[in-house]
Amino acid sequence: MSTVLCSCLLGDNAKVRLKLSKMLEEQASGLYPDDLPETSVPVVEIEMKGCRREFYVGASGEELAIGTPVIVEADGGFDMGIIYSTGRIALRKLQLKGQTSEIDKLPAIMRRATEEEVQEFAEIRKREPEIRAACLNRIERHRLEMKLVDIDLRLDQQKLSVYYTATHRVDFRGLVRDLAGEFKARIQMVQITTREEARRTNTQGSCGCALCCSTWMQKIHSNPFAEKPQMPDSINGDNFSFNTIGLCNRPKCCLGFSKSNGKCGNGQGNGRQNGWPAVGTTFAVRDGNAVVEGVDQQKKSIWIRYVSTGQKRRISLDQYNSMTGRRQGGQA
C-alpha cells in the first residue's frame, strides 16, 4: 500500500474533502429532485477516523454545518466525528445505500464537541503510533499470521478497534487478552478486505487523485467487471484494461463507471480500432496461442501473453500485424 495521505479528521486532506462536500451541498437543489423520502428527523452523514462515514440523526432544533466536530453515540459510549454532509445530500447517500427504511434505527448526535474534546481527540491520534507498535509487538509474540492495518482508540478510551487482513482464520484470543490488560479497554478485532484497507489509508491512485473509495463512493465494488465482460477502447484511444488493478490488488472500482456500450469509439463494434487489436483478442503464434492483454496507443505498443507459458511481452503494432498476417489498415 502506498503512503497514507490522511486517515484522520484534522489534517489538510480532510479539509479538502470537507470543502468539496460544501460545494456539493450548495448545488444540491439543482442535482437532486424533491422525490427523496420524507423524514421527520434530520439525517446527517458523519465522517469518522479512517474515512469511515456513518449516518446519524441530527440534534433537534440545532443547525449543524459541514465541518462541525460533534460527539456521537458509539456502542455504549461516545466518539467524535466531523459532519460531512447534511440535508438532501445526506438523504440521497442514505438512499443509495438502501437504508432509508432504517432511519428510526440510526444513532443520534449527542452535541457539538467542545474545544477541549477536540484537543483530546488530537492527543489520542498522537498516541496511535505507540499503540500500533504495542499491537505489532503482541502479534509477533503470539506468532499470528495477520497484517495489522490500523487501530482506532475511541474518544472515551473504552474501546480499541484493531483492523487487520488475513488469508485464513486467526485465533487471536490470547492477543485480545494481552491488549485488554495493557490498555484497560474493550478490544474489537475487525478483519477487513484489501479494498477496505485501501479506503482506510486514503492514499493516491495511479491517476494522481485520492482513491474513489476514500472520497465519494458509498459502496465498494466487489467486482466492477461483473456486468462488463469486455472493456472497449474509449473515444480518445485510451484503454483502461491495460491497467485494471488498483492499490488493493483488485480490479479498480472506477472501471465500473466507464462506458460499456459494446462499441468502440469509432463505432465499429468490438473489432479493431484504427488498426489496433481489441483487448482479449486471441491469435495463433509458433508455440500455440497468445492473448492481447493491453494496448498503449500513446507508446505505440501492445502487451501480449502466451497461453502455454504465461509469459508476457510487449510488441509494436507492426510486429503484431506480422505475427497475425495482417497489413496496417486491413487484412492480408
N, C-alpha and C positions, 0 to 999 in steps of 0.2 A: 504494500500500500504506500502511496506517495505521502509527502509531507502534509501534515494537518494544517489547514488554514486557520480555522477557528471552530472549536466544538463547544465553546462556552456561550454565554449570553451577553457578555460585557465587552467583547472585542470589536475591532473595526469591521470585520467581515459581517458580524451580526448586525451592526448598524447599517450596513449597506442593504442587507436583506429587509430590514425594517423600513428603510426609505423606499425601496421598491414596492413594498406592501402598501405604504401610504399612497403612492402614486396610483396603484391599482384601486385602492379604496375611493379615490377621487373620481375615477372613471366608472365606478360600479353601476350607476344608473343607466349608462349607455351600453354596458356589456351584458347585463342580465335583465330579463323581463321581470314583471311583477307576479309571475306564476309560481314563485317559491312558496314553500309551505308556511302557513300562518302559525306563529308561535306566541304563547302568552309570556314567555320569558326570553330575555336577550341571550343569544348564543355567541360565545367568544372563543376564538382559537388562541391557545397559549403555546408559546414555544418554550420547551424545557431544554436542559443541557443535552448535548449530543444530537442537535437538530431533531429532537423528538417533539412532535406537536400533538396536543390533545385538545378536545373541546370541553368547555365548561359553561356553566350557567352564570351569566353576569350578575353582579350585585344590583339589586333592585334600587332604582332611584339614583344610581351613581353612574355618571357617564365616564367611561374609561377609554382613553385614546390609545392608538397603536404606539408601542414602545414603553408603555407604563409598566413598571415592575409590580407584581401582585403576589399575594400569598394565597395559595390554593389548597384544597383538601387533597390529601395523599395517603390513602391506605392506613387510616388510624392515626395520622399525624398531619404534617403540613410541609409544603415545599414552596420554592419561589420560581416564578416564571415571568416571561415578558409577553405582553399582549401582541399577537402577530396579526390578527385580522378580526374585524367585528362586522355586525350588521349583515348586509346582503351577501358580502363575500364569504363570511364565515358560514352562513346558511347554505350557500352554493357548494362550498367544500364539504360540508356535512352531508349534503345530498349526493355528491359524487362518491362518498364513502359508503352510501347506503345506510346511514344511521339516523335518518330523520324521524323514524318511529321510536327512537330511544332517547328523545330529548329529555323526557321526565327522569331518566336514569343518570343523566350527566352529573358529575360532581360540580360543586359550586366554588366560585371565587369568594374567599373569606373577606379580603380587604386589600387596600393598597399596601405595598411594602414600605416600611419606613427607611430612612437613610441608614440607620443602624443595622437593619436586616440586610440591606444591600451590601453594606460593608462586611457583614458576617458571611454572606454568600461568597464574596470575593476572597475572603480569608480561607474558606473551605476549599475553593478552587486552587488556591496556592498550596494547600496541603496534599492535593491529589497525587503529585509525583512521589511523595513519601509513602502514601497509602498504596499506590501502584507497585512500588518497589517491594513493600512488605508482602503484597499478594503474590508477586513473582517469586519471592523467596520461599513462600509456603508451597507454591505449586511445584517448584523444583525439589523441595524437601520430600513431598509426597510422591514425586516422580509421576505426575499426571501428564498424559499426552493431550494437552489442550493449549490453545493460544489465547492469552489474555488480550482482549481488545480494548476495554475501557472500564473504568469504575465510576460510580456515581454515589456520593455521600449526600443524603438528603439534608435540607436546611436544618431540620430538627435533630439531625445526627442520630436518629433512632433506627435508620435503615441504610445499609450499604448494598448497592446492586453491583454485581460483578458480571460483566458481559464477556463472553468467550465464544470461540469457534472450536469445533472438534469434528473429526471424521467418524467417530463412534461414541458409544455411551461412555460417560465418565463417572466413576464413583468418587464424588467429591465430599462425602460425609465428614471425613477427617479434616479436610480443608476448611469446611464450614465451621466446625468446632473450634479450630485454631483461630480463624478470623473473628468469630464471635467473642472469643475470650480476649483477644487483643484490642478490638475496637469497641467492645461493650455495646454492640448494636446487632440488630437482626440482619442476617446475611441472606441475600437473594441471588442465586446463581441463574443467569439468563443466557441460554445458548442461542446464538443468532446465526444467520446465514452470512455469506460473504457480501451479499448485496446490502444487508443491513449494516455490516461493518463499514462499507464504503460510505453509506449515508452518515454514520456517526463521525467519521473522520472529516467529512465536509472539505474535501480537497478539490483540486482541479482535474478535469478530464483532459483527454488529448486535444480537445477543441480549444483549450485555454480558458474555458469558463468553469465556474463552480458546477459540481455534479447536479444533474436534474433531480436526483433522489434526495439531495440535501437541501434543495431550494424550493421547488414549486410542486413536485409530484405528490399526490395524495396517496397513491398506491404504488408499490414497487412491482414491476412486471416479473412474473415468474419465468416467462418465455416470450419475448417480443416477436418471435418468429412463428408463434402458434397459428396465426392466420396469414402468414407471409411465407409460403413455401419457396419463393424465389424473389430476390431483391433486384428490380430492374435498374438500369442506369438512369440517372436523373437528367434533367434537361441540359444542365451545363457540362455534362460529361463526367462529373464526379461519380465514383462508385463506392457506396458506403459499405458494401460487403467486403471490400479489401481490408478493412479494419473494423471488425464487428465485435471484438472482445474489449470489454471495459476494464477498469481497475479492479473490479470484483472478480475477474476471471470468468465472467459470464457474458452472454450477448448484451450489448448496450441497450439500455431502456429506450434511448432516443430513436432507435431504429423502428420501434413500434409506432412512431408518429410520422414516418416518411411515407410518401405516396407509393401505393402499390396497386395500380390500376391495370396491370397486365400488359402495359405498353411501354416502350422506351420513349425517350424524349423526341425522337424523330417520327413517332407514330408507326413504326414498322414491327410492332409486337415485340416478342422476346427474342427476336433474331439479332443479327449483327448490326451494330450502330456505327456508321462511318467506317466500316471495315474492321471494327473491334469485336471480338467474340463476347458472348454473354457469359456471365459467371455461372459455373455449373456445367458448361459445355464439355462433353467427353469426346475425345478423339484418339485415334489409333497412333501408337508410336512403335518403335522397333521391338521393345520388350513387353508390349501389351497395350494398355490404355493409360491416358493421362486426363486429368480434370483441370479446367481453368478455375483457379482459386480466387483470383482477383485481377483487376485491370486498373492500372495507373496511367491514364492518358497524359497527365502532365509530364511524367517521366518517360512516357512512351515505352512502357514495359508491361509485361503480363506475367503473373505468378501462376505456375502450373504445379500439379502434384502427381507423381507417378503412382498409379494404383497399386502396383505389385510391391513396391518398396516403401512407399510413403514419403519418398524424398521430394523436397520442394525445390523449385528452380525458377529463376527469373529470366525471361527471354524477351526479345524485341518482337514487334509485330511482324517484321519481315521473317524472323525465324519461325514464328507461329504459322504464317502463311506457307512457308516452305515445308514445315512438318505436316500440315494438313492438306497440302497440294492445292492451295488457293492462291490466287493472284490478288493484289491490292485492288479493292473495289469490286471484286466479283469472284466467281468460281472458275476453276480450271476446266 
